Amino acid sequence: MLDLDVWIISSMRQSLPSAWRTQGTEVRSARAQKAKGIARSIPWKPFVLVLIGISAFFLLTFLGRLSSLLTRRTSIASVSMNSNRAKIRGIAIPTNDALHLPSTEIQTVAYIRTTQKYCHNGWQKTEEFREQAMCSIDDGTGCLDIDLTHALVHFTKKVAVYNGIPGDLKGRTPYVDDVIILYQYIPVGAIVTLIGTFEPFGDGVRATRNVNVYDGDERSEVLSIKIRVLLCVGVLLGLITLLVLVR
């Protein structure tokens, strides 16, 4: 029966008019020509050039940030007050009172507080607040009082307060009107790294808006930017190859 079925199908194919087969071939050819026409009508070259420009912009931006992070570290004893860029690292101690995190016993020199409230449609952010204290940085060669009000602080330590009780949030079932307060902070006595431009301010200096403050050091940030630089280089090489092909 199998051989008979194959013979019947083969006979039916042979009996089809040649015009039908020719028509099917012409339809496929017309579709292919139409697709090629659409592809040719798209301005690929300007589009690729725009993508190359965007990629180059991001690459230069990341290289600039990387260059600033790789600034050679300066001892506090040799820091000048002429607004030059500097990188200093030392122990951070508040010059006045430390900042206290409510519901905890943590004393900090800087923190960011994010408040979330549980509603019928899930957690909603209700508040975000930053505070940075005037602190003294000691690296063993000297002490420098620095106002961190305008600095960009990068936090690594966190603590959550759930309905006024600090602790782990895992396994909790939220109810309507529950409140979570998440603190990201730098504790008193932590080693910090400051990179940027400092201005004379009173008996110390003030961090300008381009100053980055890292809890510990900047190595994780450097690694992250290096990965982005490599991605930008890869995208640029791919776009340049594509530009050569579409010419």
Stockholm file with secondary structure:
# STOCKHOLM 1.0

chainA/1-247         MLDLDVWIISSMRQSLPSAWRTQGTEVRSARAQKAKGIARSIPWKPFVLVLIGISAFFLLTFLGRLSSLLTRRTSIASVSMNSNRAKIRGIAIPTNDALHLPSTEIQTVAYIRTTQKYCHNGWQKTEEFREQAMCSIDDGTGCLDIDLTHALVHFTKKVAVYNGIPGDLKGRTPYVDDVIILYQYIPVGAIVTLIGTFEPFGDGVRATRNVNVYDGDERSEVLSIKIRVLLCVGVLLGLITLLVLVR
#=GR chainA/1-247 SS CHHHHHHHHHHHHHHSCHHHHHHHHHHHHHHHHHHHHHHHHSCHHHHHHHHHHHHHHHHHHHHHHHHHHTCCBCCGGGCCSSCCEEEEEEEEEESSCCEECTTSCCEEEEEEEEEEEEETTEEEEEEEEEEECEEEEECSSCEEEEECTTCEEECCEEEEEETTEESCCTTCCCCTTCEEEEEEEEETTCEEEEEEEEEEETTEEEECTTCEEEESCSHHHHHHHHHHHHHHHHHHHHHHHHHHHHC
#=GC SS_cons         CHHHHHHHHHHHHHHSCHHHHHHHHHHHHHHHHHHHHHHHHSCHHHHHHHHHHHHHHHHHHHHHHHHHHTCCBCCGGGCCSSCCEEEEEEEEEESSCCEECTTSCCEEEEEEEEEEEEETTEEEEEEEEEEECEEEEECSSCEEEEECTTCEEECCEEEEEETTEESCCTTCCCCTTCEEEEEEEEETTCEEEEEEEEEEETTEEEECTTCEEEESCSHHHHHHHHHHHHHHHHHHHHHHHHHHHHC
//
